[in-house]
Amino acid sequence: MTDHGRIVVGVDGSEPSKCAMRWALKQAALTGSSVRAISAWEFPAFYSWEGGPMPPDDFEDSARQCLDDTVSEFQQADSEVTIERELVHGHAAQALIDASAEADLLVVGSRGHGSFYGALLGSVSQRSALHSKCPVVIVRH
């Protein structure tokens, strides 16, 4: 397939991010674009290197498994859409904003837990929409 563009989609394993992935794949099929699925991970603010309930490597491993599971759920053997996977250490919104510099479209899911702007979008989708370097689609589920 000739690559006519790149669609970046944020993936965290949640139902809203799966809706975003579904939308991104449909759009990619229509436009001949590739999809770059990005998942980000970071240590919780309360985490201590001195020990805790979860070893440090487990955070990255868990995020990688989530990314792999989500992409595998949507990847079809006969699909014309190429899905790249990228795991980033850092805040999800910043990872998506950085990736948007090389994208034609950024697709993110929305929490949809409220009626005002901040609660309606969620922090990652809101920040991505405000600071992205390319057009943004926020998919509600």
ZAMARGU-4260 file (C-alpha; in steps of 0.2 Angstrom, whole numbers, plus 5000, padded with zeros to 4 digits):
<rodrens>
0) 5000/5000/5000 | 5006/5017/4996 | 5007/5028/5012 | 4997/5043/5009 | 4998/5049/5027
5) 5000/5045/5045 | 4987/5044/5058 | 4992/5043/5076 | 4981/5036/5089 | 4982/5035/5108
10) 4980/5018/5116 | 4978/5014/5134 | 4967/4999/5133 | 4951/5008/5139 | 4935/5007/5129
15) 4937/5025/5123 | 4954/5022/5116 | 4947/5006/5107 | 4934/5017/5100 | 4948/5029/5094
20) 4958/5014/5087 | 4942/5008/5077 | 4939/5026/5070 | 4957/5028/5065 | 4958/5012/5056
25) 4942/5016/5046 | 4949/5033/5042 | 4966/5025/5037 | 4957/5013/5025 | 4947/5027/5017
30) 4963/5038/5015 | 4977/5025/5012 | 4985/5031/5028 | 4995/5021/5040 | 4991/5020/5059
35) 5004/5023/5073 | 4997/5017/5089 | 5005/5025/5104 | 5004/5020/5122 | 5013/5029/5136
40) 5018/5024/5153 | 5026/5032/5168 | 5029/5029/5187 | 5015/5034/5198 | 5019/5050/5208
45) 5018/5039/5224 | 5030/5026/5218 | 5046/5023/5227 | 5062/5015/5220 | 5064/5007/5238
50) 5051/4995/5234 | 5033/4994/5232 | 5019/4983/5227 | 5025/4983/5209 | 5043/4981/5202
55) 5049/4996/5191 | 5050/4985/5175 | 5032/4979/5178 | 5025/4997/5173 | 5033/4996/5156
60) 5029/4978/5153 | 5011/4981/5158 | 5009/4996/5146 | 5018/4985/5132 | 5006/4971/5135
65) 4991/4983/5134 | 4997/4991/5118 | 5000/4973/5110 | 4983/4967/5116 | 4974/4982/5109
70) 4983/4982/5092 | 4981/4963/5090 | 4962/4965/5094 | 4960/4976/5078 | 4974/4970/5067
75) 4967/4959/5053 | 4978/4948/5043 | 4970/4954/5027 | 4969/4972/5032 | 4977/4985/5020
80) 4981/4996/5035 | 4998/4996/5042 | 4998/4998/5061 | 5015/5003/5069 | 5016/5001/5088
85) 5026/5013/5099 | 5028/5013/5118 | 5034/5029/5126 | 5040/5033/5143 | 5032/5049/5149
90) 5015/5057/5151 | 5002/5051/5138 | 4997/5069/5132 | 5015/5074/5129 | 5019/5058/5120
95) 5004/5061/5108 | 5008/5080/5106 | 5026/5075/5101 | 5020/5062/5089 | 5008/5074/5081
100) 5023/5084/5074 | 5025/5069/5061 | 5007/5065/5059 | 4993/5071/5047 | 4979/5067/5060
105) 4979/5063/5079 | 4965/5052/5086 | 4961/5051/5104 | 4946/5044/5114 | 4936/5054/5126
110) 4931/5049/5144 | 4914/5057/5142 | 4910/5059/5160 | 4903/5076/5161 | 4894/5090/5153
115) 4908/5103/5154 | 4924/5105/5144 | 4937/5098/5156 | 4926/5083/5162 | 4919/5080/5144
120) 4936/5077/5136 | 4948/5071/5150 | 4965/5078/5153 | 4974/5069/5139 | 4962/5072/5125
125) 4960/5090/5131 | 4978/5094/5131 | 4981/5085/5115 | 4968/5095/5107 | 4975/5111/5113
130) 4993/5108/5109 | 4994/5096/5094 | 5004/5100/5079 | 4991/5092/5067 | 4972/5091/5067
135) 4964/5081/5081 | 4949/5070/5081 | 4941/5066/5098 | 4930/5050/5097 | 4917/5048/5110
140) 4910/5031/5114
</rodrens>
